[in-house]
Amino acid sequence: MKQIKIADATLCRENSHFSFKEKIEIARQLEKLGVDIIEFPEIINAKADILLIKTISSFVKNSVISVAAGIGADSVDNAIASLSSAKMPQLRIELPVSPVGMEYTCHKKPDKILAHIENAIIKAKATISNIEFCAVDATRAEADFLKTAIATAINAGATSVSVCDSAANMLPDDFATFAKNIADECSVPVGVKCDNKNGLAIAQAILAVKQGVDFVKTAVDGTTVPLDVFADMIKNCGNDYGFAANIKTTELHRIVKQIRWVTSNSQNVTAAAIKTNEESAVQLDKNDDINAVSAAAAKLGYDLSEDDKAKVYEEFLRVAEKKNVGLKELEAIIASVALQVPATYSLVNYVINTGNIIPASAQITITKGDEQLQGICIGDGPIDAAFLAVEQIIGHHYELDDFQIQSVTEGKEAMGSALVKLRAGGKLYSGNGISTDIISASIRAYINAVNKIVYEEAN
């Protein structure tokens, strides 16, 4: 029985806006499902993206972590740096091989592309043994050039090759023959990536598998082969045709549904994060030392200074005398006592208009020194509108990593506590706000987090 590997590219979706936490959760679920390779796109923001891959590498141990590198001068170096902590690292050299792709995407002639393939793989091979060459737009490449490019990659040290029907211009049987011809001539495993714009990606992939390819690139939704449909087809047809996959089919649809929930809600600022069993299980008590508390803070994504670790631990001990401390309580402690800074921005007033027949809008006035600043925005709900108005005032967008609201007192006039976590430069900053009005608490928490970012950037 031939084992077909699945390389999932959900996290490579174009125009996706996954938060740091959502990317981690998607990777965690893909590993739990049994995906062989989890693919990440080319490093764009070196500081934040490298931190992300290193963070994910700390718990993804059973799946290969694959990071793309393209034509950029620092692309290979950044990919190598991001994979330094991965148990099973893979570096992908992704380059177009069609005439139009080389000319208009890379602005390079064929001989320059071949030289880059060779040099990039040799450079990467010095650090990482597992190298994939991904021939983008391979079905529109000139046959002789594609053959030369693949041979160049393998001779330079590539351990696998994938070919992409990026334009979706081949019918399934023709694509399967195309993939078979490449696989027959290659001394390394060959995979395929098929675009689903014509609805034929599944047929292309399964016929290519039948013809002898070794792995298929999938995704949850997106524009390539759907992970759940392909895994079902392997399960249903595999015994008759002699192939199988490592996917845990009993958990397939539950996990894909969870991932789909994350991907469909990634645009919504108030979307709740998926709560993992690992997070729920963490409980700290008064017997835990500062190292245990600091480790739990690091798990949440906070990079605390020694001074802040001491402040957090001191407050933790005060709370732990009365009750055990979970991750939510620890986050509130960090937001309350860590990195307390002078307020650059302060809330003066706000007006929120919302209802079921009008879009939510927010008008917010904030002071910066002696200056009053005002922002007006429409958003997807009152909280979203308020946060957008604050962004308009400060003239900067920060990634919203998490947003939580919880009651801290009981009764009709209960106090609400809002926790906002923003990410800037790869680092996490939390702000806390308390009010009987949850919108006021949310705005104050957001401004509190912004003040911490502004202060640290200035100093």
C-alpha positions as CSV (number, residue, x, y, z in Angstrom):
1,M,0.0,0.0,0.0
2,K,1.6,3.3,-1.1
3,Q,1.4,6.1,1.4
4,I,0.4,9.4,-0.2
5,K,1.7,12.4,1.7
6,I,-0.5,15.4,2.2
7,A,1.1,18.9,2.3
8,D,-1.5,21.4,3.6
9,A,-1.3,25.0,2.4
10,T,-4.2,26.5,4.4
11,L,-1.8,29.0,6.0
12,C,-0.5,30.1,2.6
13,R,-3.9,31.4,1.4
14,E,-3.5,34.7,-0.4
15,N,-5.2,37.8,1.1
16,S,-5.7,35.9,4.4
17,H,-5.6,37.9,7.6
18,F,-5.2,35.3,10.2
19,S,-4.0,36.6,13.6
20,F,-0.9,35.1,15.3
21,K,-3.1,33.0,17.6
22,E,-5.3,31.8,14.6
23,K,-2.2,30.6,12.7
24,I,-1.0,28.7,15.8
25,E,-4.4,27.1,16.2
26,I,-4.7,26.1,12.6
27,A,-1.2,24.5,12.7
28,R,-2.1,22.7,15.9
29,Q,-5.2,21.2,14.4
30,L,-3.5,20.2,11.2
31,E,-0.9,18.3,13.1
32,K,-3.6,16.7,15.3
33,L,-5.3,15.5,12.0
34,G,-2.1,13.8,10.8
35,V,-1.2,16.1,7.9
36,D,2.4,15.2,6.8
37,I,3.6,18.7,5.9
38,I,2.3,22.1,7.1
39,E,3.2,24.8,4.6
40,F,3.9,28.4,5.4
41,P,4.3,31.3,2.9
42,E,7.5,33.2,2.2
43,I,8.7,35.3,5.1
44,I,7.5,38.9,4.6
45,N,7.8,40.5,8.0
46,A,11.0,39.0,9.2
47,K,10.6,39.7,12.9
48,A,7.0,38.7,13.3
49,D,7.0,35.8,10.8
50,I,10.2,34.2,12.1
51,L,8.8,34.4,15.7
52,L,5.6,32.7,14.5
53,I,7.4,29.8,12.9
54,K,9.6,29.4,15.9
55,T,6.6,29.4,18.2
56,I,4.8,26.8,16.2
57,S,7.9,24.7,16.0
58,S,7.8,24.5,19.8
59,F,4.8,22.2,19.7
60,V,4.5,20.8,16.2
61,K,6.7,17.7,16.3
62,N,4.9,15.1,14.2
63,S,4.5,17.1,11.0
64,V,7.1,18.6,8.7
65,I,7.2,22.5,8.9
66,S,7.8,23.8,5.4
67,V,8.6,27.5,4.7
68,A,8.8,29.0,1.2
69,A,11.6,31.0,-0.2
70,G,11.4,33.0,-3.5
71,I,13.5,35.3,-5.5
72,G,14.2,37.9,-2.9
73,A,17.8,38.5,-1.6
74,D,17.0,37.6,2.0
75,S,14.3,35.0,1.3
76,V,16.4,31.9,1.8
77,D,18.2,33.4,4.9
78,N,14.8,34.3,6.5
79,A,13.4,30.8,5.8
80,I,16.5,29.2,7.3
81,A,16.3,31.4,10.4
82,S,12.6,30.6,11.0
83,L,13.2,26.9,10.8
84,S,16.0,26.8,13.3
85,S,13.8,25.3,16.1
86,A,11.8,22.9,13.9
87,K,12.1,19.2,14.6
88,M,11.4,18.3,10.9
89,P,12.2,21.4,8.9
90,Q,11.7,21.8,5.1
91,L,12.6,24.7,2.9
92,R,10.6,25.2,-0.3
93,I,12.1,27.0,-3.3
94,E,9.0,28.3,-5.1
95,L,9.7,29.9,-8.5
96,P,7.7,30.3,-11.7
97,V,9.0,28.3,-14.7
98,S,6.6,29.5,-17.4
99,P,7.8,32.3,-19.8
100,V,5.2,34.7,-18.6
101,G,5.8,33.9,-14.9
102,M,9.6,34.4,-15.2
103,E,9.3,37.6,-17.2
104,Y,6.5,39.4,-15.2
105,T,6.8,37.9,-11.7
106,C,10.5,37.6,-11.3
107,H,11.7,39.9,-14.1
108,K,14.4,37.4,-14.9
109,K,15.5,35.4,-18.0
110,P,15.5,31.6,-18.0
111,D,19.3,31.3,-17.4
112,K,19.0,33.6,-14.4
113,I,16.2,31.5,-13.0
114,L,18.2,28.3,-13.4
115,A,21.2,30.0,-11.6
116,H,19.0,31.1,-8.8
117,I,17.5,27.6,-8.3
118,E,21.0,26.1,-8.1
119,N,22.4,28.8,-5.8
120,A,19.4,28.9,-3.5
121,I,19.2,25.2,-3.0
122,I,23.0,24.8,-2.4
123,K,22.8,27.7,0.1
124,A,19.8,26.1,1.9
125,K,21.3,22.6,1.8
126,A,24.2,23.7,4.0
127,T,21.7,24.1,6.9
128,I,18.6,22.2,6.0
129,S,18.6,18.7,4.5
130,N,15.0,18.6,3.3
131,I,14.6,20.9,0.3
132,E,11.6,21.0,-2.0
133,F,11.7,22.6,-5.4
134,C,8.2,23.9,-6.3
135,A,7.8,24.6,-10.1
136,V,5.0,27.3,-10.2
137,D,2.9,27.4,-13.4
138,A,4.6,24.3,-14.6
139,T,1.9,23.3,-17.0
140,R,2.6,26.4,-19.1
141,A,6.4,26.0,-19.1
142,E,8.3,25.0,-22.1
143,A,8.9,21.3,-21.8
144,D,12.7,21.4,-22.2
145,F,13.1,24.2,-19.8
146,L,10.9,22.5,-17.1
147,K,13.0,19.4,-17.4
148,T,16.2,21.4,-17.1
149,A,14.9,23.3,-14.1
150,I,13.9,20.1,-12.3
151,A,17.2,18.5,-13.1
152,T,19.1,21.6,-11.8
153,A,17.2,21.5,-8.6
154,I,17.8,17.8,-8.0
155,N,21.5,18.0,-8.9
156,A,21.8,20.9,-6.4
157,G,20.3,18.8,-3.6
158,A,16.5,19.1,-3.8
159,T,14.9,16.1,-2.0
160,S,11.5,16.5,-3.6
161,V,9.8,18.3,-6.5
162,S,6.3,19.6,-7.0
163,V,4.6,20.8,-10.2
164,C,1.7,23.3,-10.2
165,D,-1.1,23.7,-12.6
166,S,-1.4,27.3,-11.5
167,A,-3.5,28.4,-14.5
168,A,-5.9,25.4,-14.3
169,N,-5.5,24.9,-18.0
170,M,-5.2,21.1,-18.1
171,L,-8.0,18.5,-18.0
172,P,-7.5,15.8,-15.3
173,D,-6.3,13.0,-17.6
174,D,-3.9,15.3,-19.4
175,F,-2.5,16.6,-16.1
176,A,-2.1,13.1,-14.7
177,T,-0.1,12.1,-17.8
178,F,2.0,15.3,-17.4
179,A,2.7,14.5,-13.8
180,K,3.5,10.8,-14.5
181,N,6.1,11.8,-17.1
182,I,7.9,14.0,-14.6
183,A,7.7,11.4,-11.8
184,D,9.1,8.7,-14.1
185,E,12.2,10.8,-14.8
186,C,12.8,12.0,-11.3
187,S,14.9,10.3,-8.7
188,V,13.1,12.1,-5.8
189,P,9.4,12.1,-4.7
190,V,7.1,14.2,-6.9
191,G,4.0,16.1,-5.8
192,V,1.3,18.2,-7.4
193,K,-0.6,21.4,-6.7
194,C,-3.8,21.9,-8.6
195,D,-5.9,25.1,-8.9
196,N,-9.6,24.5,-8.4
197,K,-10.9,27.5,-10.4
198,N,-12.6,25.1,-12.8
199,G,-13.7,22.6,-10.2
200,L,-11.3,19.9,-11.5
201,A,-8.5,20.0,-8.8
202,I,-9.7,16.9,-7.0
203,A,-9.9,14.9,-10.3
204,Q,-6.5,16.1,-11.3
205,A,-4.9,15.2,-8.0
206,I,-6.5,11.7,-7.6
207,L,-5.6,10.8,-11.2
208,A,-2.0,12.0,-10.6
209,V,-1.9,9.8,-7.5
210,K,-3.1,6.9,-9.5
211,Q,-0.3,7.6,-12.0
212,G,2.4,7.5,-9.3
213,V,2.9,10.9,-7.7
214,D,3.9,10.9,-4.1
215,F,2.3,13.9,-2.4
216,V,-0.6,16.3,-3.0
217,K,-0.9,19.9,-1.8
218,T,-4.3,20.7,-0.2
219,A,-6.0,23.4,1.8
220,V,-9.1,24.0,3.9
221,D,-11.1,26.1,1.5
222,G,-9.0,28.4,-0.6
223,T,-8.2,27.7,-4.3
224,T,-6.5,24.4,-4.3
225,V,-7.5,20.8,-3.6
226,P,-9.9,20.7,-0.6
227,L,-8.3,18.7,2.3
228,D,-11.4,17.0,3.5
229,V,-12.7,15.9,0.0
230,F,-9.3,14.6,-1.0
231,A,-8.8,12.7,2.3
232,D,-12.3,11.2,1.9
233,M,-11.5,10.1,-1.6
234,I,-8.2,8.4,-0.4
235,K,-10.2,6.6,2.3
236,N,-13.0,5.5,-0.1
237,C,-10.9,4.6,-3.1
238,G,-7.5,3.7,-1.6
239,N,-8.0,0.0,-0.9
240,D,-9.1,-0.6,-4.5
241,Y,-6.2,1.3,-6.0
242,G,-3.4,0.6,-3.6
243,F,-2.8,3.9,-1.8
244,A,-3.5,5.4,1.6
245,A,-2.8,8.5,3.7
246,N,-1.9,9.2,7.3
247,I,-5.0,11.4,7.9
248,K,-7.1,10.4,11.0
249,T,-10.4,10.0,9.2
250,T,-12.4,9.6,12.4
251,E,-11.5,13.2,13.3
252,L,-11.3,14.6,9.8
253,H,-14.6,16.5,9.5
254,R,-14.6,17.7,13.1
255,I,-11.2,19.2,12.8
256,V,-11.8,20.6,9.3
257,K,-14.9,22.2,10.6
258,Q,-12.9,23.8,13.4
259,I,-10.3,25.1,11.0
260,R,-13.0,26.4,8.7
261,W,-14.6,28.2,11.6
262,V,-11.3,30.0,12.3
263,T,-10.7,30.9,8.6
264,S,-14.3,32.1,8.1
265,N,-14.1,34.3,11.2
266,S,-10.6,35.7,10.7
267,Q,-11.9,39.0,9.4
268,N,-14.2,39.6,12.4
269,V,-12.5,41.6,15.2
270,T,-14.9,40.2,17.8
271,A,-14.6,36.5,16.7
272,A,-14.0,34.2,19.7
273,A,-10.8,32.2,19.6
274,I,-11.0,28.4,19.7
275,K,-10.3,27.2,23.2
276,T,-7.9,24.3,23.2
277,N,-7.8,21.5,25.8
278,E,-4.3,22.4,26.6
279,E,-5.2,25.9,27.5
280,S,-8.1,24.8,29.6
281,A,-6.0,22.3,31.5
282,V,-3.4,24.9,32.8
283,Q,-4.0,25.8,36.4
284,L,-1.5,27.5,38.7
285,D,-1.7,27.7,42.4
286,K,0.2,29.4,45.3
287,N,2.9,26.6,45.3
288,D,4.0,27.4,41.8
289,D,7.3,29.4,41.5
290,I,8.2,32.3,39.3
291,N,9.6,30.1,36.6
292,A,6.3,28.2,36.3
293,V,4.3,31.5,36.1
294,S,6.8,32.9,33.5
295,A,6.5,29.7,31.4
296,A,2.7,30.1,31.4
297,A,3.0,33.7,30.4
298,A,5.3,32.7,27.5
299,K,2.8,30.1,26.4
300,L,0.3,32.9,26.1
301,G,2.8,34.7,23.8
302,Y,4.2,37.3,26.2
303,D,7.9,38.2,26.2
304,L,8.2,39.7,29.7
305,S,11.2,41.5,31.0
306,E,12.7,40.4,34.3
307,D,11.2,43.4,36.1
308,D,7.7,42.5,34.7
309,K,8.1,38.9,35.5
310,A,8.7,39.9,39.1
311,K,5.6,42.2,39.1
312,V,3.4,39.5,37.6
313,Y,4.6,36.9,40.1
314,E,4.0,39.3,43.0
315,E,0.4,39.9,41.8
316,F,-0.1,36.2,41.0
317,L,0.8,35.3,44.6
318,R,-1.8,37.7,45.9
319,V,-4.5,36.2,43.7
320,A,-3.4,32.6,44.2
321,E,-3.9,33.0,48.0
322,K,-7.7,33.0,47.3
323,K,-8.0,30.8,44.2
324,N,-6.2,28.8,41.5
325,V,-5.1,30.9,38.5
326,G,-5.9,29.8,35.0
327,L,-4.7,31.3,31.8
328,K,-7.5,33.9,31.6
329,E,-6.8,35.1,35.1
330,L,-3.0,35.2,34.3
331,E,-3.7,37.3,31.2
332,A,-5.7,39.8,33.4
333,I,-2.8,40.0,35.8
334,I,-0.3,40.6,33.0
335,A,-2.6,43.3,31.5
336,S,-2.9,45.0,34.9
337,V,0.7,45.0,36.1
338,A,3.2,44.3,33.3
339,L,4.7,47.1,31.3
340,Q,2.8,49.9,33.0
341,V,3.7,53.2,31.1
342,P,2.7,56.9,31.1
343,A,-0.4,57.4,29.0
344,T,0.3,58.9,25.6
345,Y,-3.3,58.7,24.7
346,S,-6.3,59.1,27.0
347,L,-10.0,58.7,26.3
348,V,-12.2,61.8,26.6
349,N,-15.6,60.7,25.3
350,Y,-17.2,58.5,22.7
351,V,-20.6,58.2,21.0
352,I,-21.7,54.8,19.6
353,N,-24.7,54.5,17.2
354,T,-25.9,51.0,16.4
355,G,-29.0,49.0,15.7
356,N,-30.4,46.2,13.5
357,I,-31.3,48.5,10.6
358,I,-28.2,50.8,10.5
359,P,-24.4,50.0,10.5
360,A,-22.6,50.6,13.7
361,S,-20.6,53.8,14.0
362,A,-18.3,55.3,16.6
363,Q,-17.2,58.8,17.2
364,I,-14.3,58.9,19.7
365,T,-12.3,61.8,21.2
366,I,-8.9,61.1,22.6
367,T,-6.2,63.5,24.0
368,K,-2.5,63.3,23.2
369,G,-0.8,65.8,25.4
370,D,-2.7,69.1,25.1
371,E,-4.2,68.1,21.8
372,Q,-7.7,66.7,21.3
373,L,-8.0,64.2,18.4
374,Q,-11.2,62.8,17.0
375,G,-12.1,59.8,14.8
376,I,-15.3,58.6,13.2
377,C,-15.7,55.2,11.7
378,I,-18.3,52.6,10.6
379,G,-17.6,49.0,11.6
380,D,-19.0,45.5,11.9
381,G,-20.6,46.0,15.3
382,P,-20.0,48.7,17.9
383,I,-16.7,47.3,19.2
384,D,-15.2,47.0,15.7
385,A,-16.3,50.6,14.9
386,A,-14.8,51.9,18.1
387,F,-11.4,50.1,17.5
388,L,-11.3,51.4,13.9
389,A,-12.0,54.9,15.1
390,V,-9.0,54.6,17.6
391,E,-6.8,53.4,14.7
392,Q,-7.9,56.3,12.6
393,I,-6.9,58.7,15.3
394,I,-3.5,57.2,16.0
395,G,-2.8,56.6,12.3
396,H,-1.7,53.0,12.7
397,H,-3.1,49.5,12.5
398,Y,-2.0,46.9,15.0
399,E,-2.9,43.2,14.7
400,L,-5.6,42.3,17.1
401,D,-4.5,39.0,18.6
402,D,-7.3,38.5,21.1
403,F,-10.2,40.3,22.6
404,Q,-12.1,39.1,25.7
405,I,-14.9,40.5,27.9
406,Q,-16.0,39.1,31.2
407,S,-18.0,40.2,34.2
408,V,-16.0,40.9,37.4
409,T,-19.0,41.7,39.7
410,E,-22.6,40.5,39.7
411,G,-25.9,42.2,39.4
412,K,-27.6,44.6,37.0
413,E,-24.8,47.2,37.4
414,A,-22.0,44.6,37.0
415,M,-18.5,45.8,36.2
416,G,-17.2,44.4,33.0
417,S,-13.5,43.8,32.3
418,A,-12.2,43.9,28.8
419,L,-8.8,42.4,27.7
420,V,-7.3,43.5,24.4
421,K,-4.1,41.8,23.1
422,L,-2.3,43.7,20.2
423,R,0.8,42.5,18.3
424,A,3.4,44.8,17.1
425,G,6.8,43.9,15.7
426,G,6.2,40.3,16.6
427,K,5.7,41.1,20.3
428,L,2.4,40.9,22.3
429,Y,1.0,43.8,24.3
430,S,-2.1,43.5,26.5
431,G,-4.4,46.2,27.8
432,N,-7.1,46.0,30.4
433,G,-10.2,48.2,30.9
434,I,-12.9,48.1,33.5
435,S,-16.3,49.8,33.4
436,T,-20.0,49.2,33.9
437,D,-20.2,49.8,30.1
438,I,-18.5,47.1,28.1
439,I,-17.9,49.4,25.2
440,S,-16.1,51.9,27.4
441,A,-14.1,49.0,29.0
442,S,-13.1,47.8,25.5
443,I,-12.0,51.2,24.2
444,R,-10.0,51.8,27.4
445,A,-8.3,48.4,27.1
446,Y,-7.4,49.1,23.4
447,I,-5.9,52.5,24.3
448,N,-4.1,50.9,27.2
449,A,-2.4,48.4,24.9
450,V,-1.6,51.1,22.3
451,N,0.1,53.2,25.0
452,K,2.4,50.3,25.9
453,I,3.3,49.9,22.2
454,V,4.0,53.6,21.7
455,Y,6.0,53.9,24.8
456,E,8.3,50.9,24.0
457,E,8.8,52.1,20.4
458,A,9.8,55.5,21.6
459,N,12.2,54.1,24.2
